Amino acid sequence: MVRTLIVERSTCTKLGGFILLTVSGADTWFKGIIHHFDLTQNFRDIHHWADDLLFTRWERASNKTQILFIASDAPSVQRIIADILCNIRKGLPNDPLWPYIMVLDDYLNLQHEATMVICHLAELEEGRAEHPRQLKPETDYARLHKIARHAGTLVELLDVNVMTVDYMVRYHNDFMKKCPGSETDVTLRMHHEQFIDFTAFIYGIRCRCVSYKDRIRNEIQLAFNIVSQDDARASVAIAKATKSDSQAMKAISFIALVFLPPTYIAAVFSTTFFQFGTDSKSWEVSEKVWVYWAFVIPVTLASVMLWYTRILRDR
């Protein structure tokens, strides 16, 4: 995230950079943050941050510029130093922001590379979505979340980049209006056009990154919907199987209901309370048959009361 180029010193100190124009010259402070991604090892959250710090002091009378550049990315330092030395050999322009031409050019190219990584990851996920049947067993929601999170981080950085470069253009335009002879200074006007190009370039990168972030979120929603539909189909199949089992249990219960009365009657008449003589037309009932009812009725009532009490307790 580039947090820089705010005129008010109290505000810009909190944000990380400023431009202070005085009668004798201009002091500037620029900080750029880059979020690098690595596609190796199936994108196991391999990323790192890099900072670019640029301090300049431009003297109006002598047209001298003091530069302090600090960066955590060694190749970036080498590229920018080489560009600055090449520009110095051609002659120092009467412009307090001339070092930012090289720094922004390198910085925005790195931001573009990070955006292309997000683009590549979004296209990979969209390619997987073309085979919906493979989404459920292979969907890695943690991976999708990481991609969306990194895309959101990059959009945040680019939002601040857009405001920063836009402020550079407005500051440079004010400087040209106050600088005598700027209408005929080809180098100064060329620098101003380059700042305008940087504004359009970083805004285009930001729009593309927002689109990629939305596409990733769309893939997350698609994967979730497909998995939900598959789970719903499984639930319907389970419900159908349960319904089939319920119908089978109803059939078994009906058969048991049909045979229960004959079974009970046969059990009662098979006891010793009933005596059948040799004559098939005569049979005798024991005087102790009341013992059977003395046990059956209390036990039955106790069983019903116990069942009813348990139902009330469950409620």
Backbone bond lengths (Angstrom), bond angles and torsions (degrees), N, CA, C in turn:
res aa  C-N    CA-C-N  psi(-1)  N-CA   C-N-CA  omega(-1)  CA-C   N-CA-C  phi
1 M - - - 1.464 - - 1.520 108.25 -
2 V 1.345 117.65 126.48 1.454 122.30 177.13 1.510 108.52 -88.04
3 R 1.299 117.38 116.29 1.456 121.94 -179.10 1.519 107.53 -120.91
4 T 1.335 116.90 94.52 1.448 118.77 -167.30 1.523 111.12 -162.13
5 L 1.306 115.48 174.72 1.448 123.85 168.28 1.521 113.24 62.49
6 I 1.326 116.87 48.30 1.453 122.41 173.55 1.532 107.12 -113.42
7 V 1.317 116.73 133.91 1.467 119.30 -172.24 1.516 111.28 -69.45
8 E 1.365 118.28 -45.06 1.447 120.19 -176.34 1.518 110.36 -65.53
9 R 1.333 116.84 124.51 1.468 120.47 -174.95 1.529 110.68 -66.54
10 S 1.343 119.19 -40.06 1.463 120.56 -177.71 1.519 111.06 -64.34
11 T 1.328 116.73 -39.75 1.464 120.30 179.75 1.513 111.18 -73.24
12 C 1.323 116.57 -45.81 1.456 119.02 -174.21 1.523 111.80 -68.78
13 T 1.332 118.21 -27.06 1.460 119.67 177.27 1.523 111.08 -63.20
14 K 1.336 116.76 -36.25 1.460 120.36 178.40 1.526 111.05 -72.32
15 L 1.340 116.70 -34.85 1.458 119.92 -175.42 1.516 113.03 -84.20
16 G 1.313 119.16 -24.23 1.452 120.40 174.19 1.500 115.86 114.62
17 G 1.335 121.01 13.85 1.454 119.32 178.57 1.514 111.50 179.95
18 F 1.343 116.14 163.66 1.460 119.01 178.83 1.525 109.78 -166.58
19 I 1.321 113.20 165.40 1.470 122.37 168.07 1.520 106.65 -124.35
20 L 1.287 116.24 125.65 1.468 121.10 179.15 1.522 108.11 -122.27
21 L 1.304 116.21 109.52 1.462 122.07 -178.90 1.517 109.60 -95.01
22 T 1.310 116.05 125.18 1.461 121.86 178.90 1.526 109.36 -121.86
23 V 1.317 114.68 178.48 1.469 119.15 179.41 1.526 110.32 -66.05
24 S 1.326 115.96 -36.50 1.471 119.54 -176.15 1.515 113.07 -84.74
25 G 1.350 118.44 -13.66 1.460 119.21 -178.84 1.512 111.63 164.50
26 A 1.330 115.38 -145.31 1.464 120.06 -177.37 1.522 109.35 -150.43
27 D 1.326 115.77 138.11 1.455 122.72 173.07 1.526 108.57 -111.63
28 T 1.307 116.74 134.18 1.466 120.47 -178.74 1.520 110.22 -132.22
29 W 1.312 113.63 155.00 1.469 120.60 177.96 1.525 106.77 -145.52
30 F 1.295 115.64 124.63 1.468 121.79 -176.25 1.523 109.42 -128.28
31 K 1.346 116.29 135.13 1.457 121.26 175.05 1.521 109.08 -131.28
32 G 1.318 115.78 125.46 1.454 120.77 177.54 1.518 110.55 -122.54
33 I 1.329 116.61 134.89 1.462 122.61 179.44 1.518 108.43 -114.55
34 I 1.315 115.66 132.10 1.466 122.08 -177.67 1.520 108.52 -120.68
35 H 1.310 115.55 136.59 1.466 122.19 179.05 1.526 107.76 -109.25
36 H 1.331 116.84 106.13 1.454 122.01 -178.76 1.533 110.08 -91.48
37 F 1.356 115.86 146.35 1.455 121.88 178.70 1.520 109.48 -120.69
38 D 1.314 115.45 154.07 1.460 121.35 177.29 1.520 107.65 -128.34
39 L 1.331 116.34 128.64 1.470 120.66 -177.07 1.516 113.22 -90.25
40 T 1.300 119.42 1.27 1.457 120.83 -177.29 1.521 110.97 -73.89
41 Q 1.326 115.17 161.27 1.465 122.89 176.22 1.525 112.16 54.77
42 N 1.341 115.07 42.55 1.470 120.59 175.58 1.521 113.06 57.27
43 F 1.335 116.22 35.37 1.470 121.74 175.69 1.525 111.03 55.41
44 R 1.299 116.53 57.77 1.462 120.65 177.95 1.526 110.67 -85.11
45 D 1.318 114.50 55.71 1.466 121.44 175.99 1.522 111.81 55.76
46 I 1.346 116.64 40.36 1.465 121.61 178.61 1.528 108.09 -91.20
47 H 1.304 117.90 108.77 1.452 122.16 179.62 1.524 108.15 -155.77
48 H 1.305 115.28 162.80 1.458 119.42 176.84 1.527 108.49 -151.96
49 W 1.324 113.91 161.23 1.452 121.07 -178.85 1.533 109.43 -105.03
50 A 1.328 114.96 148.57 1.462 121.02 176.17 1.523 108.37 -135.70
51 D 1.312 115.31 141.77 1.466 121.36 -178.68 1.520 109.75 -116.41
52 D 1.327 115.14 141.23 1.463 122.84 171.36 1.526 107.75 -118.63
53 L 1.331 116.84 123.34 1.464 121.82 178.65 1.523 108.32 -121.07
54 L 1.321 115.66 129.31 1.455 121.06 179.79 1.526 109.24 -132.16
55 F 1.337 115.51 124.02 1.456 121.84 176.24 1.532 107.42 -118.97
56 T 1.322 117.61 129.27 1.470 120.57 179.07 1.527 110.23 -133.40
57 R 1.325 115.47 150.54 1.469 122.13 173.07 1.524 106.92 -137.04
58 W 1.316 114.84 116.20 1.465 121.28 -177.30 1.524 109.50 -108.41
59 E 1.341 115.46 129.09 1.460 121.57 178.89 1.524 108.99 -101.51
60 R 1.320 115.47 122.60 1.467 120.04 -174.74 1.538 111.82 -67.19
61 A 1.315 116.29 -41.95 1.476 119.05 -174.09 1.526 112.00 -66.54
62 S 1.320 116.92 -47.87 1.468 120.57 -176.89 1.524 113.20 -94.14
63 N 1.328 117.61 -7.72 1.469 123.11 -177.27 1.535 110.93 55.15
64 K 1.330 114.83 40.91 1.455 120.20 176.65 1.533 109.39 -105.26
65 T 1.337 114.39 146.43 1.469 120.40 -178.64 1.526 109.44 -126.94
66 Q 1.317 115.18 123.35 1.469 120.56 172.68 1.530 108.55 -95.23
67 I 1.334 115.68 130.15 1.472 121.31 -173.42 1.518 109.53 -125.01
68 L 1.321 115.92 131.23 1.459 122.69 170.51 1.530 107.39 -125.30
69 F 1.327 115.62 112.73 1.465 120.27 -177.28 1.526 109.32 -118.34
70 I 1.344 116.14 127.27 1.465 122.45 179.75 1.522 107.33 -128.17
71 A 1.324 115.78 129.39 1.465 120.40 179.03 1.518 109.10 -144.90
72 S 1.326 115.51 146.98 1.465 120.77 179.42 1.512 112.12 -88.03
73 D 1.329 117.35 -9.34 1.462 121.80 -179.67 1.527 108.05 -103.57
74 A 1.328 116.69 109.71 1.466 120.79 -175.52 1.527 112.77 -60.30
75 P 1.342 120.34 -46.46 1.473 118.73 178.42 1.525 112.32 -59.17
76 S 1.324 117.21 -36.02 1.467 119.56 178.60 1.516 110.64 -64.85
77 V 1.326 118.15 -40.68 1.466 121.65 178.31 1.523 110.67 -60.94
78 Q 1.309 116.72 -45.33 1.463 120.42 -178.60 1.529 111.61 -63.21
79 R 1.329 116.29 -42.13 1.464 119.43 -179.61 1.524 111.06 -64.18
80 I 1.315 117.06 -46.34 1.460 120.35 -175.69 1.526 111.07 -69.09
81 I 1.318 117.36 -40.53 1.472 119.71 178.11 1.522 110.76 -62.11
82 A 1.325 116.12 -42.06 1.473 119.53 178.64 1.518 110.76 -62.06
83 D 1.338 117.88 -41.20 1.465 120.56 179.57 1.529 110.86 -67.44
84 I 1.334 117.28 -39.34 1.461 120.13 179.79 1.527 110.81 -65.17
85 L 1.327 117.13 -44.52 1.472 120.17 179.34 1.524 111.14 -63.38
86 C 1.331 115.64 -38.72 1.467 118.99 178.01 1.526 110.85 -64.00
87 N 1.312 116.27 -37.87 1.462 120.15 179.91 1.524 111.03 -70.77
88 I 1.328 116.72 -35.57 1.472 120.42 179.14 1.522 110.69 -65.02
89 R 1.319 116.66 -38.99 1.478 119.89 -179.86 1.527 111.42 -62.47
90 K 1.347 115.93 -29.66 1.461 118.93 179.82 1.518 112.49 -79.49
91 G 1.333 116.69 -11.24 1.454 120.17 -178.88 1.516 110.76 112.82
92 L 1.339 117.13 137.75 1.453 121.69 -177.79 1.525 110.61 -76.83
93 P 1.310 117.69 124.91 1.471 119.71 177.04 1.525 110.94 -76.80
94 N 1.302 115.58 157.11 1.463 121.30 177.98 1.537 108.10 -83.20
95 D 1.328 115.73 69.07 1.463 121.13 -173.66 1.537 108.47 -148.34
96 P 1.332 118.90 121.22 1.467 119.77 -178.56 1.533 113.43 -70.98
97 L 1.319 117.48 -16.76 1.463 120.55 -176.76 1.523 113.56 -106.68
98 W 1.318 117.48 14.52 1.457 117.47 -175.43 1.532 113.46 -63.10
99 P 1.368 122.27 -31.00 1.471 118.95 177.71 1.531 113.11 -65.20
100 Y 1.336 116.62 -23.54 1.463 119.29 -177.41 1.526 112.17 -71.43
101 I 1.317 116.89 -18.51 1.467 118.95 177.21 1.529 109.95 -60.75
102 M 1.343 117.40 -47.41 1.463 120.85 -179.77 1.526 111.86 -72.31
103 V 1.340 115.70 -40.79 1.469 118.80 -177.26 1.521 110.93 -66.17
104 L 1.327 117.23 -45.94 1.461 120.17 -179.48 1.517 111.78 -66.92
105 D 1.304 116.94 -36.89 1.462 119.61 179.04 1.528 110.56 -60.00
106 D 1.315 117.63 -46.03 1.460 121.03 179.05 1.530 111.39 -70.52
107 Y 1.329 115.35 -42.30 1.467 119.98 -177.35 1.530 111.72 -63.71
108 L 1.318 117.32 -44.80 1.458 120.64 -178.42 1.524 111.74 -69.47
109 N 1.321 116.80 -31.32 1.473 119.17 175.22 1.532 110.66 -65.02
110 L 1.332 117.20 -38.41 1.461 120.25 176.90 1.531 110.85 -66.42
111 Q 1.319 116.84 -39.15 1.460 119.59 176.57 1.526 111.12 -64.46
112 H 1.336 115.59 -36.41 1.470 119.52 177.18 1.525 110.84 -65.07
113 E 1.330 117.30 -39.72 1.468 120.35 177.47 1.532 110.84 -62.93
114 A 1.335 117.55 -41.68 1.464 120.36 178.01 1.524 111.05 -63.71
115 T 1.331 116.75 -37.10 1.468 120.12 177.41 1.517 111.23 -66.34
116 M 1.328 117.46 -37.52 1.459 120.81 178.52 1.523 111.42 -66.37
117 V 1.324 117.19 -31.39 1.467 119.75 175.22 1.534 110.13 -63.81
118 I 1.336 116.32 -44.14 1.462 120.05 176.70 1.526 110.14 -61.52
119 C 1.316 116.79 -40.32 1.463 120.92 177.60 1.523 110.69 -60.18
120 H 1.328 116.50 -45.32 1.467 120.54 -179.27 1.528 110.61 -62.65
121 L 1.314 117.03 -42.79 1.465 120.30 179.78 1.527 111.26 -65.53
122 A 1.344 116.78 -39.37 1.467 119.75 178.04 1.522 111.27 -63.79
123 E 1.327 116.75 -41.11 1.462 119.94 178.87 1.529 111.68 -66.56
124 L 1.340 117.19 -35.36 1.462 119.73 176.27 1.527 111.06 -61.81
125 E 1.326 116.20 -45.45 1.465 119.49 -179.44 1.525 111.46 -67.75
126 E 1.322 117.31 -35.83 1.463 119.47 176.87 1.520 111.10 -67.29
127 G 1.332 117.49 -33.55 1.456 120.05 175.54 1.514 111.99 -66.01
128 R 1.328 116.98 -37.50 1.461 120.40 176.52 1.522 111.03 -66.50
129 A 1.324 116.95 -32.18 1.465 120.63 -178.38 1.524 112.39 -70.68
130 E 1.331 117.51 -14.94 1.453 119.72 177.37 1.522 112.53 -71.20
131 H 1.340 117.14 -11.75 1.463 122.42 177.35 1.523 107.81 -121.28
132 P 1.348 117.89 79.98 1.473 120.85 -173.81 1.518 113.42 -58.42
133 R 1.334 118.54 -30.95 1.462 120.02 -177.67 1.520 112.46 -66.11
134 Q 1.333 115.75 -22.43 1.462 119.14 -179.27 1.525 112.46 -89.11
135 L 1.326 117.03 -5.48 1.461 118.90 -174.16 1.516 112.17 -71.06
136 K 1.353 116.85 -42.33 1.461 117.70 -172.92 1.520 113.18 -63.62
137 P 1.364 119.91 -52.28 1.454 117.41 -178.11 1.518 114.33 -72.34
138 E 1.356 117.64 -18.22 1.466 119.59 -172.74 1.527 113.25 -115.63
139 T 1.311 118.44 -2.49 1.471 120.11 -177.23 1.522 110.36 -66.31
140 D 1.327 115.38 123.37 1.460 121.66 178.11 1.533 107.28 -109.79
141 Y 1.327 116.13 94.67 1.458 119.85 -176.50 1.526 111.21 -67.69
142 A 1.314 117.74 -30.32 1.471 119.63 177.66 1.526 110.46 -64.74
143 R 1.332 117.18 -40.09 1.466 121.10 177.82 1.528 110.45 -63.79
144 L 1.339 116.84 -46.63 1.459 120.22 179.02 1.530 111.09 -60.38
145 H 1.323 115.82 -39.59 1.468 119.47 179.18 1.524 110.58 -64.62
146 K 1.325 118.13 -41.32 1.460 120.99 179.79 1.528 111.14 -63.83
147 I 1.334 116.51 -42.32 1.467 119.60 179.29 1.528 110.03 -62.14
148 A 1.343 116.45 -46.18 1.465 119.93 179.61 1.534 111.27 -63.67
149 R 1.341 116.05 -37.91 1.468 119.38 179.59 1.523 111.32 -65.69
150 H 1.339 117.17 -43.12 1.462 120.16 179.10 1.535 110.90 -68.03
151 A 1.338 116.50 -36.02 1.467 118.80 176.29 1.525 110.68 -63.82
152 G 1.333 117.02 -40.99 1.459 120.16 177.17 1.519 112.27 -63.45
153 T 1.342 116.25 -38.83 1.468 120.15 177.29 1.518 110.96 -63.01
154 L 1.330 115.94 -42.71 1.462 119.80 -179.42 1.523 111.17 -66.59
155 V 1.317 117.72 -38.18 1.463 120.79 176.72 1.528 110.23 -62.09
156 E 1.329 116.13 -40.26 1.469 119.62 177.82 1.525 110.89 -61.26
157 L 1.331 116.56 -43.91 1.469 119.85 178.41 1.528 110.71 -62.55
158 L 1.321 115.92 -43.55 1.462 119.46 -176.80 1.520 111.72 -68.84
159 D 1.324 117.89 -32.27 1.467 120.08 176.39 1.527 110.86 -59.46
160 V 1.331 115.51 -44.00 1.465 118.90 179.34 1.526 110.17 -71.77
161 N 1.347 117.34 -34.67 1.466 119.94 176.46 1.519 111.29 -59.52
162 V 1.333 116.64 -42.47 1.465 120.59 179.93 1.524 110.57 -60.60
163 M 1.329 117.52 -46.31 1.463 120.49 179.67 1.525 111.33 -64.90
164 T 1.347 115.91 -37.99 1.460 119.34 -177.88 1.522 111.73 -66.49
165 V 1.328 116.45 -49.38 1.466 119.70 -178.60 1.524 110.16 -66.48
166 D 1.314 117.18 -35.35 1.466 119.76 177.34 1.528 110.58 -63.14
167 Y 1.340 116.52 -38.58 1.459 118.96 177.42 1.528 110.53 -66.95
168 M 1.324 116.61 -37.20 1.465 119.62 176.70 1.520 110.76 -58.32
169 V 1.333 116.08 -43.61 1.461 119.66 -178.94 1.522 110.25 -62.95
170 R 1.336 117.21 -44.59 1.466 120.32 -179.20 1.526 111.50 -66.33
171 Y 1.343 116.86 -39.45 1.464 119.70 178.35 1.528 110.26 -66.55
172 H 1.334 116.27 -43.31 1.464 119.98 -178.73 1.522 110.71 -65.56
173 N 1.320 116.16 -35.19 1.466 119.85 178.23 1.534 110.51 -66.58
174 D 1.323 117.32 -41.32 1.466 120.35 176.67 1.526 111.47 -64.51
175 F 1.328 115.51 -38.43 1.466 119.29 178.91 1.524 110.71 -63.77
176 M 1.332 116.86 -40.50 1.467 119.63 -179.86 1.531 111.43 -65.88
177 K 1.332 116.51 -35.34 1.460 119.13 179.49 1.535 111.43 -67.14
178 K 1.336 116.59 -33.99 1.460 120.80 -177.75 1.526 112.87 -89.03
179 C 1.324 116.51 -14.40 1.470 120.07 -176.37 1.528 109.40 -88.65
180 P 1.321 117.55 121.70 1.473 119.17 179.26 1.530 110.96 -68.63
181 G 1.327 115.38 139.19 1.453 120.59 178.79 1.518 114.45 80.81
182 S 1.339 118.11 9.46 1.459 119.49 -178.91 1.530 112.19 -68.80
183 E 1.378 116.17 -24.52 1.462 118.68 -179.39 1.515 112.01 -64.39
184 T 1.323 115.89 -28.47 1.466 119.58 -178.12 1.526 112.58 -104.06
185 D 1.315 117.93 -1.70 1.465 121.65 179.99 1.529 108.51 -83.95
186 V 1.323 115.53 101.34 1.469 120.60 -176.17 1.523 111.09 -65.58
187 T 1.330 116.83 -39.70 1.469 120.40 -178.04 1.523 111.09 -65.30
188 L 1.317 116.29 -42.04 1.469 120.71 -179.85 1.521 110.96 -63.74
189 R 1.325 116.10 -42.89 1.462 119.35 179.45 1.534 111.02 -69.35
190 M 1.323 116.39 -34.15 1.462 119.30 177.60 1.531 110.54 -65.90
191 H 1.329 116.56 -39.17 1.461 120.19 176.17 1.525 110.64 -62.51
192 H 1.308 116.53 -41.00 1.467 119.28 179.94 1.533 110.92 -63.25
193 E 1.319 116.56 -41.35 1.470 119.87 177.10 1.527 111.21 -64.10
194 Q 1.336 116.43 -35.54 1.464 118.88 178.11 1.528 110.96 -66.56
195 F 1.326 117.69 -38.83 1.465 119.97 176.55 1.531 111.02 -62.98
196 I 1.331 116.06 -38.86 1.468 119.56 176.90 1.526 110.48 -64.22
197 D 1.339 116.47 -40.67 1.467 119.74 176.98 1.528 111.10 -63.30
198 F 1.330 116.52 -39.16 1.466 119.82 177.34 1.541 110.87 -60.86
199 T 1.349 114.99 -39.20 1.461 118.35 179.48 1.529 111.22 -61.90
200 A 1.332 115.96 -47.38 1.467 119.55 179.35 1.528 111.30 -64.77
201 F 1.330 116.30 -38.19 1.463 120.61 -178.29 1.525 111.32 -65.55
202 I 1.329 116.54 -48.25 1.466 119.14 -177.22 1.519 110.86 -69.88
203 Y 1.339 117.53 -31.55 1.463 119.26 176.97 1.532 110.68 -67.97
204 G 1.336 116.52 -38.46 1.465 119.97 176.52 1.523 111.72 -63.93
205 I 1.337 116.98 -41.78 1.467 120.30 177.36 1.520 110.22 -61.80
206 R 1.316 115.99 -42.43 1.462 120.11 -179.14 1.531 111.03 -62.26
207 C 1.328 117.44 -43.69 1.470 120.76 179.08 1.529 111.25 -62.68
208 R 1.318 116.97 -40.92 1.461 119.58 178.93 1.522 111.01 -66.01
209 C 1.315 117.07 -40.37 1.462 119.94 -179.39 1.529 111.13 -65.88
210 V 1.338 117.12 -38.01 1.467 120.02 175.88 1.522 110.21 -62.13
211 S 1.339 115.98 -40.60 1.464 119.85 178.10 1.521 111.37 -63.40
212 Y 1.332 116.93 -42.12 1.471 120.25 179.05 1.527 111.18 -64.94
213 K 1.331 116.49 -38.65 1.465 119.79 178.60 1.530 110.59 -63.27
214 D 1.336 115.89 -41.74 1.465 119.50 177.87 1.528 111.45 -65.71
215 R 1.321 116.63 -36.36 1.467 119.61 178.75 1.520 111.19 -66.85
216 I 1.331 116.83 -38.39 1.462 119.87 177.09 1.526 110.52 -64.59
217 R 1.316 116.74 -43.44 1.461 119.36 177.98 1.521 110.98 -62.65
218 N 1.325 116.53 -36.43 1.463 120.04 177.04 1.525 111.13 -64.01
219 E 1.336 117.14 -38.99 1.463 120.39 177.94 1.528 110.99 -66.83
220 I 1.323 116.83 -37.46 1.464 119.75 177.08 1.529 110.36 -62.20
221 Q 1.345 115.74 -44.23 1.466 120.03 179.93 1.528 110.61 -66.08
222 L 1.340 116.85 -39.62 1.467 120.52 179.03 1.516 111.07 -63.17
223 A 1.339 116.73 -46.42 1.466 120.05 179.87 1.524 110.85 -61.80
224 F 1.328 115.96 -41.74 1.466 119.08 179.39 1.525 111.29 -64.04
225 N 1.350 117.27 -41.37 1.460 120.33 179.98 1.525 111.98 -65.99
226 I 1.337 116.18 -39.78 1.463 118.91 179.56 1.521 111.02 -65.35
227 V 1.318 116.39 -43.61 1.471 119.92 177.94 1.524 110.33 -64.09
228 S 1.328 117.23 -39.21 1.463 120.50 179.21 1.527 110.86 -64.85
229 Q 1.331 116.78 -40.68 1.459 120.01 177.84 1.526 110.91 -63.88
230 D 1.320 117.04 -41.27 1.455 120.26 179.00 1.530 111.14 -64.54
231 D 1.331 115.85 -41.21 1.469 119.43 177.05 1.527 111.01 -65.14
232 A 1.338 116.70 -36.33 1.461 119.71 178.31 1.524 110.90 -65.52
233 R 1.343 116.68 -39.56 1.468 119.25 176.79 1.528 110.68 -63.34
234 A 1.329 116.82 -40.41 1.468 119.86 177.86 1.529 110.65 -63.82
235 S 1.324 116.53 -38.51 1.467 119.71 179.16 1.528 110.85 -65.79
236 V 1.345 116.53 -38.77 1.470 120.10 177.44 1.519 110.42 -63.95
237 A 1.345 117.16 -41.69 1.463 120.26 178.70 1.527 110.90 -63.45
238 I 1.338 116.79 -41.11 1.471 120.34 177.98 1.529 110.18 -63.77
239 A 1.342 116.51 -40.54 1.471 119.91 179.22 1.520 111.29 -63.66
240 K 1.350 116.73 -40.61 1.464 119.77 177.82 1.532 111.04 -64.19
241 A 1.334 117.20 -41.74 1.464 120.18 178.28 1.521 110.90 -64.46
242 T 1.328 116.72 -39.09 1.471 120.42 177.90 1.524 110.89 -64.70
243 K 1.341 115.84 -39.94 1.465 119.44 178.16 1.520 111.03 -63.61
244 S 1.341 116.81 -40.23 1.469 120.33 177.95 1.528 110.87 -63.65
245 D 1.335 116.53 -42.40 1.471 119.45 177.83 1.526 110.92 -64.31
246 S 1.331 116.73 -37.32 1.459 119.92 179.07 1.525 111.19 -64.46
247 Q 1.314 116.75 -40.09 1.472 119.68 177.65 1.525 111.32 -65.02
248 A 1.338 116.37 -38.40 1.459 119.03 177.24 1.524 111.16 -64.90
249 M 1.345 116.84 -40.54 1.462 119.57 178.07 1.522 111.41 -65.70
250 K 1.328 118.06 -34.56 1.462 120.40 175.88 1.514 111.07 -63.16
251 A 1.326 116.86 -41.18 1.462 120.14 179.38 1.521 110.65 -64.36
252 I 1.347 115.59 -42.58 1.469 118.96 179.48 1.527 110.64 -65.39
253 S 1.328 117.42 -40.37 1.465 120.86 178.91 1.527 111.19 -64.13
254 F 1.342 117.22 -38.21 1.470 120.33 178.79 1.527 111.18 -65.37
255 I 1.327 115.93 -41.85 1.475 119.13 178.88 1.523 109.83 -63.83
256 A 1.355 116.61 -43.02 1.465 119.48 178.51 1.523 111.18 -62.69
257 L 1.340 116.72 -37.37 1.463 120.86 178.95 1.530 111.49 -65.52
258 V 1.329 116.50 -37.04 1.457 120.33 179.40 1.533 111.57 -66.79
259 F 1.328 116.95 -42.03 1.461 120.78 -174.86 1.531 113.75 -89.65
260 L 1.328 118.09 -9.27 1.460 119.96 -177.45 1.536 112.93 -66.45
261 P 1.336 120.65 -49.26 1.480 118.98 179.22 1.543 113.90 -59.46
262 P 1.349 118.87 -47.80 1.474 117.62 177.52 1.533 112.53 -59.72
263 T 1.351 116.74 -37.14 1.460 119.76 -179.98 1.526 110.94 -65.10
264 Y 1.338 115.31 -41.62 1.460 119.74 179.58 1.528 110.43 -64.66
265 I 1.313 115.62 -46.39 1.468 119.09 -178.93 1.527 111.07 -62.72
266 A 1.316 116.45 -41.91 1.461 119.68 179.64 1.531 110.89 -63.85
267 A 1.358 116.79 -37.54 1.458 119.81 179.17 1.524 111.18 -66.13
268 V 1.347 116.09 -39.87 1.464 119.27 -179.72 1.528 111.28 -65.57
269 F 1.319 117.45 -46.11 1.464 120.39 -177.42 1.528 112.52 -74.05
270 S 1.308 116.42 -12.60 1.466 117.68 177.44 1.525 112.99 -85.69
271 T 1.352 116.94 -3.92 1.458 119.75 178.38 1.530 110.73 -76.90
272 T 1.348 115.66 171.90 1.478 121.02 -177.97 1.514 113.01 -81.70
273 F 1.368 114.36 1.59 1.458 116.19 177.34 1.529 111.75 -73.35
274 F 1.293 116.21 -16.09 1.462 120.47 179.65 1.528 109.06 -116.67
275 Q 1.295 115.93 130.60 1.466 122.45 -179.35 1.524 108.68 -120.68
276 F 1.304 114.70 127.43 1.455 121.14 178.10 1.533 108.22 -108.53
277 G 1.328 115.76 123.42 1.468 119.94 -178.15 1.511 112.46 -79.59
278 T 1.308 112.31 -174.68 1.465 116.98 179.54 1.516 110.78 -69.44
279 D 1.304 113.20 -25.87 1.462 117.12 177.63 1.523 108.68 -82.40
280 S 1.264 116.26 125.22 1.461 119.94 -176.61 1.518 112.85 -67.85
281 K 1.364 115.46 -13.89 1.459 117.93 -179.07 1.531 112.41 -96.46
282 S 1.285 118.54 4.10 1.463 120.53 -179.30 1.513 110.50 -128.80
283 W 1.355 117.12 143.07 1.450 122.35 173.85 1.513 107.83 -154.28
284 E 1.313 116.59 155.33 1.459 122.35 -172.49 1.535 109.92 -124.68
285 V 1.350 113.55 143.97 1.462 120.46 176.76 1.512 108.41 -105.74
286 S 1.362 116.58 132.44 1.454 120.65 -177.12 1.524 110.03 -69.17
287 E 1.335 115.10 149.18 1.456 120.36 177.61 1.538 111.39 -69.34
288 K 1.315 118.11 -17.24 1.467 122.57 -178.99 1.536 112.93 -91.30
289 V 1.319 117.41 14.34 1.457 119.34 -177.67 1.519 111.74 -63.59
290 W 1.320 117.97 -21.63 1.457 121.43 178.12 1.525 112.35 -64.40
291 V 1.352 115.68 -23.90 1.477 119.17 177.90 1.531 110.52 -62.18
292 Y 1.326 115.71 -37.69 1.474 120.01 179.62 1.524 110.12 -60.59
293 W 1.306 116.95 -48.80 1.465 120.49 -179.02 1.532 111.27 -70.79
294 A 1.305 117.30 -28.35 1.466 120.02 178.09 1.521 111.71 -64.57
295 F 1.320 117.62 -29.92 1.466 120.91 177.90 1.532 112.43 -91.84
296 V 1.336 116.55 -38.60 1.470 120.03 -174.36 1.521 111.68 -66.37
297 I 1.339 116.77 -47.66 1.468 119.50 -174.45 1.536 112.00 -63.98
298 P 1.354 121.18 -49.55 1.483 119.32 178.71 1.523 113.53 -62.17
299 V 1.342 116.53 -41.50 1.467 118.90 -179.49 1.526 110.86 -64.48
300 T 1.335 116.24 -39.28 1.471 119.25 178.90 1.523 110.85 -64.83
301 L 1.333 117.35 -46.09 1.468 120.85 178.75 1.526 111.83 -61.74
302 A 1.333 115.66 -40.66 1.475 118.71 179.08 1.521 111.16 -64.32
303 S 1.316 117.56 -39.00 1.478 120.97 179.49 1.516 110.96 -65.36
304 V 1.353 116.71 -43.12 1.468 120.28 179.51 1.532 111.10 -64.63
305 M 1.330 117.22 -42.53 1.458 120.67 179.36 1.533 111.71 -64.14
306 L 1.327 116.61 -40.27 1.471 120.35 178.49 1.514 111.13 -63.62
307 W 1.327 116.71 -42.13 1.475 121.01 179.31 1.525 110.50 -64.70
308 Y 1.338 117.46 -43.19 1.457 121.62 -178.44 1.535 111.00 -66.92
309 T 1.351 116.10 -39.00 1.470 119.53 178.19 1.528 111.54 -63.65
310 R 1.311 118.86 -38.60 1.460 122.09 -179.96 1.526 111.34 -68.51
311 I 1.333 117.08 -35.77 1.442 120.27 176.70 1.533 111.25 -63.46
312 L 1.348 115.39 -44.83 1.462 118.88 177.99 1.526 112.23 -62.55
313 R 1.334 118.37 -36.41 1.450 122.08 180.00 1.543 110.85 -67.51
314 D 1.306 117.31 -39.65 1.467 121.07 178.45 1.516 112.27 -65.06
315 R 1.310 117.46 -33.04 1.461 120.85 178.96 1.534 111.38 -68.47
